[in-house]
């Protein structure tokens, strides 16, 4: 079985450098990310939605991308902000390991993320939950 990290990391794509983008700070993450659905771009098309709820929970559903063939397509966890990074930990995805992301604004409703293991990708900021 594919490891969850590999399957979800497949949403990574070539992205602009963070030098050309403005880094999100804690207050901006709270104001522009928390309470919204964030769509991670998938390299073969489609988007992977993650819901950052104001309650401190995060959940995602990869069924539309067909992830159910490889991993548990839905999971829930918690998010928090640490040192201007958005952190999260799911129950089963990534074997339950916590991870943190630097976020960079690349367009009004698009951001670049850099995970603490160096993986990167692009996401679209969606509607409020």
mmCIF file of the C-alpha atoms, coordinates in Angstrom:
data_MODEL
# 
_entry.id   MODEL 
# 
loop_
_atom_site.group_PDB 
_atom_site.id 
_atom_site.type_symbol 
_atom_site.label_atom_id 
_atom_site.label_alt_id 
_atom_site.label_comp_id 
_atom_site.label_asym_id 
_atom_site.label_entity_id 
_atom_site.label_seq_id 
_atom_site.pdbx_PDB_ins_code 
_atom_site.Cartn_x 
_atom_site.Cartn_y 
_atom_site.Cartn_z 
_atom_site.occupancy 
_atom_site.B_iso_or_equiv 
_atom_site.pdbx_formal_charge 
_atom_site.auth_seq_id 
_atom_site.auth_comp_id 
_atom_site.auth_asym_id 
_atom_site.auth_atom_id 
_atom_site.pdbx_PDB_model_num 
ATOM 1   C CA . UNK A 1 1   ? 0.000   0.000  0.000   1.00 0.00 ? 1   UNK A CA 1 
ATOM 2   C CA . UNK A 1 2   ? 1.255   3.483  -0.799  1.00 0.00 ? 2   UNK A CA 1 
ATOM 3   C CA . UNK A 1 3   ? 2.218   5.419  2.252   1.00 0.00 ? 3   UNK A CA 1 
ATOM 4   C CA . UNK A 1 4   ? -0.157  8.258  2.925   1.00 0.00 ? 4   UNK A CA 1 
ATOM 5   C CA . UNK A 1 5   ? 2.658   10.770 2.746   1.00 0.00 ? 5   UNK A CA 1 
ATOM 6   C CA . UNK A 1 6   ? 3.562   9.640  -0.759  1.00 0.00 ? 6   UNK A CA 1 
ATOM 7   C CA . UNK A 1 7   ? -0.011  9.717  -2.027  1.00 0.00 ? 7   UNK A CA 1 
ATOM 8   C CA . UNK A 1 8   ? -0.797  13.138 -0.624  1.00 0.00 ? 8   UNK A CA 1 
ATOM 9   C CA . UNK A 1 9   ? 2.639   14.495 -1.513  1.00 0.00 ? 9   UNK A CA 1 
ATOM 10  C CA . UNK A 1 10  ? 1.648   13.801 -5.110  1.00 0.00 ? 10  UNK A CA 1 
ATOM 11  C CA . UNK A 1 11  ? -0.242  17.093 -4.974  1.00 0.00 ? 11  UNK A CA 1 
ATOM 12  C CA . UNK A 1 12  ? 3.130   18.851 -5.098  1.00 0.00 ? 12  UNK A CA 1 
ATOM 13  C CA . UNK A 1 13  ? 3.902   20.877 -8.196  1.00 0.00 ? 13  UNK A CA 1 
ATOM 14  C CA . UNK A 1 14  ? 6.594   23.199 -9.497  1.00 0.00 ? 14  UNK A CA 1 
ATOM 15  C CA . UNK A 1 15  ? 5.979   26.550 -7.830  1.00 0.00 ? 15  UNK A CA 1 
ATOM 16  C CA . UNK A 1 16  ? 7.408   30.061 -7.789  1.00 0.00 ? 16  UNK A CA 1 
ATOM 17  C CA . UNK A 1 17  ? 10.255  30.753 -5.355  1.00 0.00 ? 17  UNK A CA 1 
ATOM 18  C CA . UNK A 1 18  ? 9.402   32.108 -1.942  1.00 0.00 ? 18  UNK A CA 1 
ATOM 19  C CA . UNK A 1 19  ? 11.749  35.032 -2.617  1.00 0.00 ? 19  UNK A CA 1 
ATOM 20  C CA . UNK A 1 20  ? 9.121   36.430 -5.007  1.00 0.00 ? 20  UNK A CA 1 
ATOM 21  C CA . UNK A 1 21  ? 6.261   35.900 -2.571  1.00 0.00 ? 21  UNK A CA 1 
ATOM 22  C CA . UNK A 1 22  ? 5.242   37.427 0.749   1.00 0.00 ? 22  UNK A CA 1 
ATOM 23  C CA . UNK A 1 23  ? 5.356   35.064 3.729   1.00 0.00 ? 23  UNK A CA 1 
ATOM 24  C CA . UNK A 1 24  ? 2.224   34.735 5.852   1.00 0.00 ? 24  UNK A CA 1 
ATOM 25  C CA . UNK A 1 25  ? 2.559   35.661 9.518   1.00 0.00 ? 25  UNK A CA 1 
ATOM 26  C CA . UNK A 1 26  ? 0.507   34.142 12.352  1.00 0.00 ? 26  UNK A CA 1 
ATOM 27  C CA . UNK A 1 27  ? -2.167  36.863 12.291  1.00 0.00 ? 27  UNK A CA 1 
ATOM 28  C CA . UNK A 1 28  ? -2.553  36.497 8.499   1.00 0.00 ? 28  UNK A CA 1 
ATOM 29  C CA . UNK A 1 29  ? -2.874  32.718 8.778   1.00 0.00 ? 29  UNK A CA 1 
ATOM 30  C CA . UNK A 1 30  ? -5.624  33.220 11.367  1.00 0.00 ? 30  UNK A CA 1 
ATOM 31  C CA . UNK A 1 31  ? -7.373  35.826 9.234   1.00 0.00 ? 31  UNK A CA 1 
ATOM 32  C CA . UNK A 1 32  ? -7.013  34.353 5.730   1.00 0.00 ? 32  UNK A CA 1 
ATOM 33  C CA . UNK A 1 33  ? -6.617  30.565 6.142   1.00 0.00 ? 33  UNK A CA 1 
ATOM 34  C CA . UNK A 1 34  ? -8.359  29.526 9.346   1.00 0.00 ? 34  UNK A CA 1 
ATOM 35  C CA . UNK A 1 35  ? -12.098 29.061 8.859   1.00 0.00 ? 35  UNK A CA 1 
ATOM 36  C CA . UNK A 1 36  ? -11.723 28.300 5.146   1.00 0.00 ? 36  UNK A CA 1 
ATOM 37  C CA . UNK A 1 37  ? -11.433 25.401 2.750   1.00 0.00 ? 37  UNK A CA 1 
ATOM 38  C CA . UNK A 1 38  ? -7.976  25.240 1.184   1.00 0.00 ? 38  UNK A CA 1 
ATOM 39  C CA . UNK A 1 39  ? -7.555  23.359 -2.115  1.00 0.00 ? 39  UNK A CA 1 
ATOM 40  C CA . UNK A 1 40  ? -4.167  21.753 -2.768  1.00 0.00 ? 40  UNK A CA 1 
ATOM 41  C CA . UNK A 1 41  ? -3.345  21.496 -6.474  1.00 0.00 ? 41  UNK A CA 1 
ATOM 42  C CA . UNK A 1 42  ? -2.832  17.959 -7.775  1.00 0.00 ? 42  UNK A CA 1 
ATOM 43  C CA . UNK A 1 43  ? -0.248  17.515 -10.550 1.00 0.00 ? 43  UNK A CA 1 
ATOM 44  C CA . UNK A 1 44  ? -2.544  15.334 -12.684 1.00 0.00 ? 44  UNK A CA 1 
ATOM 45  C CA . UNK A 1 45  ? -5.472  17.723 -12.310 1.00 0.00 ? 45  UNK A CA 1 
ATOM 46  C CA . UNK A 1 46  ? -8.028  18.355 -9.642  1.00 0.00 ? 46  UNK A CA 1 
ATOM 47  C CA . UNK A 1 47  ? -7.711  19.700 -6.154  1.00 0.00 ? 47  UNK A CA 1 
ATOM 48  C CA . UNK A 1 48  ? -7.446  18.151 -2.702  1.00 0.00 ? 48  UNK A CA 1 
ATOM 49  C CA . UNK A 1 49  ? -9.605  20.054 -0.145  1.00 0.00 ? 49  UNK A CA 1 
ATOM 50  C CA . UNK A 1 50  ? -8.584  20.612 3.465   1.00 0.00 ? 50  UNK A CA 1 
ATOM 51  C CA . UNK A 1 51  ? -10.951 22.350 5.915   1.00 0.00 ? 51  UNK A CA 1 
ATOM 52  C CA . UNK A 1 52  ? -9.245  24.434 8.612   1.00 0.00 ? 52  UNK A CA 1 
ATOM 53  C CA . UNK A 1 53  ? -12.021 24.875 11.143  1.00 0.00 ? 53  UNK A CA 1 
ATOM 54  C CA . UNK A 1 54  ? -11.976 27.670 13.701  1.00 0.00 ? 54  UNK A CA 1 
ATOM 55  C CA . UNK A 1 55  ? -12.417 25.028 16.414  1.00 0.00 ? 55  UNK A CA 1 
ATOM 56  C CA . UNK A 1 56  ? -8.831  23.855 15.815  1.00 0.00 ? 56  UNK A CA 1 
ATOM 57  C CA . UNK A 1 57  ? -9.749  20.786 13.776  1.00 0.00 ? 57  UNK A CA 1 
ATOM 58  C CA . UNK A 1 58  ? -8.730  20.069 10.196  1.00 0.00 ? 58  UNK A CA 1 
ATOM 59  C CA . UNK A 1 59  ? -10.259 17.494 7.885   1.00 0.00 ? 59  UNK A CA 1 
ATOM 60  C CA . UNK A 1 60  ? -9.792  16.421 4.321   1.00 0.00 ? 60  UNK A CA 1 
ATOM 61  C CA . UNK A 1 61  ? -11.402 14.236 1.703   1.00 0.00 ? 61  UNK A CA 1 
ATOM 62  C CA . UNK A 1 62  ? -9.448  12.846 -1.240  1.00 0.00 ? 62  UNK A CA 1 
ATOM 63  C CA . UNK A 1 63  ? -12.236 10.679 -2.653  1.00 0.00 ? 63  UNK A CA 1 
ATOM 64  C CA . UNK A 1 64  ? -12.736 12.974 -5.661  1.00 0.00 ? 64  UNK A CA 1 
ATOM 65  C CA . UNK A 1 65  ? -9.071  12.430 -6.606  1.00 0.00 ? 65  UNK A CA 1 
ATOM 66  C CA . UNK A 1 66  ? -9.392  8.665  -6.252  1.00 0.00 ? 66  UNK A CA 1 
ATOM 67  C CA . UNK A 1 67  ? -7.084  8.422  -3.237  1.00 0.00 ? 67  UNK A CA 1 
ATOM 68  C CA . UNK A 1 68  ? -9.270  5.677  -1.779  1.00 0.00 ? 68  UNK A CA 1 
ATOM 69  C CA . UNK A 1 69  ? -7.419  3.199  -3.978  1.00 0.00 ? 69  UNK A CA 1 
ATOM 70  C CA . UNK A 1 70  ? -4.171  3.961  -2.162  1.00 0.00 ? 70  UNK A CA 1 
ATOM 71  C CA . UNK A 1 71  ? -4.936  5.340  1.311   1.00 0.00 ? 71  UNK A CA 1 
ATOM 72  C CA . UNK A 1 72  ? -7.768  6.156  3.638   1.00 0.00 ? 72  UNK A CA 1 
ATOM 73  C CA . UNK A 1 73  ? -9.413  8.945  1.594   1.00 0.00 ? 73  UNK A CA 1 
ATOM 74  C CA . UNK A 1 74  ? -10.775 10.906 4.581   1.00 0.00 ? 74  UNK A CA 1 
ATOM 75  C CA . UNK A 1 75  ? -9.128  11.907 7.834   1.00 0.00 ? 75  UNK A CA 1 
ATOM 76  C CA . UNK A 1 76  ? -9.395  14.461 10.622  1.00 0.00 ? 76  UNK A CA 1 
ATOM 77  C CA . UNK A 1 77  ? -6.876  16.035 12.932  1.00 0.00 ? 77  UNK A CA 1 
ATOM 78  C CA . UNK A 1 78  ? -5.876  19.267 14.612  1.00 0.00 ? 78  UNK A CA 1 
ATOM 79  C CA . UNK A 1 79  ? -4.101  22.412 13.453  1.00 0.00 ? 79  UNK A CA 1 
ATOM 80  C CA . UNK A 1 80  ? -2.161  25.095 15.344  1.00 0.00 ? 80  UNK A CA 1 
ATOM 81  C CA . UNK A 1 81  ? 0.130   28.006 14.559  1.00 0.00 ? 81  UNK A CA 1 
ATOM 82  C CA . UNK A 1 82  ? 3.748   27.907 15.679  1.00 0.00 ? 82  UNK A CA 1 
ATOM 83  C CA . UNK A 1 83  ? 6.404   30.493 14.763  1.00 0.00 ? 83  UNK A CA 1 
ATOM 84  C CA . UNK A 1 84  ? 4.369   31.886 11.835  1.00 0.00 ? 84  UNK A CA 1 
ATOM 85  C CA . UNK A 1 85  ? 3.871   28.358 10.457  1.00 0.00 ? 85  UNK A CA 1 
ATOM 86  C CA . UNK A 1 86  ? 0.614   26.458 10.067  1.00 0.00 ? 86  UNK A CA 1 
ATOM 87  C CA . UNK A 1 87  ? 0.994   23.061 11.711  1.00 0.00 ? 87  UNK A CA 1 
ATOM 88  C CA . UNK A 1 88  ? -1.282  20.057 11.578  1.00 0.00 ? 88  UNK A CA 1 
ATOM 89  C CA . UNK A 1 89  ? -1.511  16.467 12.726  1.00 0.00 ? 89  UNK A CA 1 
ATOM 90  C CA . UNK A 1 90  ? -3.953  13.931 11.315  1.00 0.00 ? 90  UNK A CA 1 
ATOM 91  C CA . UNK A 1 91  ? -5.089  10.717 12.972  1.00 0.00 ? 91  UNK A CA 1 
ATOM 92  C CA . UNK A 1 92  ? -3.816  8.373  10.253  1.00 0.00 ? 92  UNK A CA 1 
ATOM 93  C CA . UNK A 1 93  ? -2.400  10.409 7.337   1.00 0.00 ? 93  UNK A CA 1 
ATOM 94  C CA . UNK A 1 94  ? 1.378   10.712 7.497   1.00 0.00 ? 94  UNK A CA 1 
ATOM 95  C CA . UNK A 1 95  ? 1.268   8.000  10.180  1.00 0.00 ? 95  UNK A CA 1 
ATOM 96  C CA . UNK A 1 96  ? -0.119  10.616 12.575  1.00 0.00 ? 96  UNK A CA 1 
ATOM 97  C CA . UNK A 1 97  ? 3.105   12.660 12.522  1.00 0.00 ? 97  UNK A CA 1 
ATOM 98  C CA . UNK A 1 98  ? 2.813   16.423 13.055  1.00 0.00 ? 98  UNK A CA 1 
ATOM 99  C CA . UNK A 1 99  ? 4.049   18.694 10.277  1.00 0.00 ? 99  UNK A CA 1 
ATOM 100 C CA . UNK A 1 100 ? 4.351   22.437 9.824   1.00 0.00 ? 100 UNK A CA 1 
ATOM 101 C CA . UNK A 1 101 ? 4.171   24.648 6.736   1.00 0.00 ? 101 UNK A CA 1 
ATOM 102 C CA . UNK A 1 102 ? 5.564   28.021 5.792   1.00 0.00 ? 102 UNK A CA 1 
ATOM 103 C CA . UNK A 1 103 ? 2.969   29.776 3.640   1.00 0.00 ? 103 UNK A CA 1 
ATOM 104 C CA . UNK A 1 104 ? 3.714   32.372 0.946   1.00 0.00 ? 104 UNK A CA 1 
ATOM 105 C CA . UNK A 1 105 ? 1.208   34.554 -0.900  1.00 0.00 ? 105 UNK A CA 1 
ATOM 106 C CA . UNK A 1 106 ? 1.728   34.209 -4.662  1.00 0.00 ? 106 UNK A CA 1 
ATOM 107 C CA . UNK A 1 107 ? -1.604  35.681 -5.822  1.00 0.00 ? 107 UNK A CA 1 
ATOM 108 C CA . UNK A 1 108 ? -4.661  37.095 -4.109  1.00 0.00 ? 108 UNK A CA 1 
ATOM 109 C CA . UNK A 1 109 ? -6.243  33.672 -3.524  1.00 0.00 ? 109 UNK A CA 1 
ATOM 110 C CA . UNK A 1 110 ? -3.221  31.406 -4.108  1.00 0.00 ? 110 UNK A CA 1 
ATOM 111 C CA . UNK A 1 111 ? -0.409  30.440 -1.825  1.00 0.00 ? 111 UNK A CA 1 
ATOM 112 C CA . UNK A 1 112 ? 2.748   28.386 -1.914  1.00 0.00 ? 112 UNK A CA 1 
ATOM 113 C CA . UNK A 1 113 ? 3.383   25.986 0.957   1.00 0.00 ? 113 UNK A CA 1 
ATOM 114 C CA . UNK A 1 114 ? 6.699   24.573 2.086   1.00 0.00 ? 114 UNK A CA 1 
ATOM 115 C CA . UNK A 1 115 ? 6.441   21.643 4.470   1.00 0.00 ? 115 UNK A CA 1 
ATOM 116 C CA . UNK A 1 116 ? 9.079   21.139 7.172   1.00 0.00 ? 116 UNK A CA 1 
ATOM 117 C CA . UNK A 1 117 ? 10.465  18.170 5.169   1.00 0.00 ? 117 UNK A CA 1 
ATOM 118 C CA . UNK A 1 118 ? 11.076  20.403 2.124   1.00 0.00 ? 118 UNK A CA 1 
ATOM 119 C CA . UNK A 1 119 ? 8.089   19.319 -0.008  1.00 0.00 ? 119 UNK A CA 1 
ATOM 120 C CA . UNK A 1 120 ? 6.311   22.233 -1.700  1.00 0.00 ? 120 UNK A CA 1 
ATOM 121 C CA . UNK A 1 121 ? 3.098   22.901 -3.541  1.00 0.00 ? 121 UNK A CA 1 
ATOM 122 C CA . UNK A 1 122 ? 0.441   25.437 -4.484  1.00 0.00 ? 122 UNK A CA 1 
ATOM 123 C CA . UNK A 1 123 ? -2.991  25.835 -2.924  1.00 0.00 ? 123 UNK A CA 1 
ATOM 124 C CA . UNK A 1 124 ? -6.054  27.923 -3.622  1.00 0.00 ? 124 UNK A CA 1 
ATOM 125 C CA . UNK A 1 125 ? -7.800  29.719 -0.765  1.00 0.00 ? 125 UNK A CA 1 
ATOM 126 C CA . UNK A 1 126 ? -11.434 28.744 -0.965  1.00 0.00 ? 126 UNK A CA 1 
ATOM 127 C CA . UNK A 1 127 ? -14.664 29.833 0.687   1.00 0.00 ? 127 UNK A CA 1 
ATOM 128 C CA . UNK A 1 128 ? -15.367 30.259 4.357   1.00 0.00 ? 128 UNK A CA 1 
ATOM 129 C CA . UNK A 1 129 ? -16.680 27.181 6.131   1.00 0.00 ? 129 UNK A CA 1 
# 
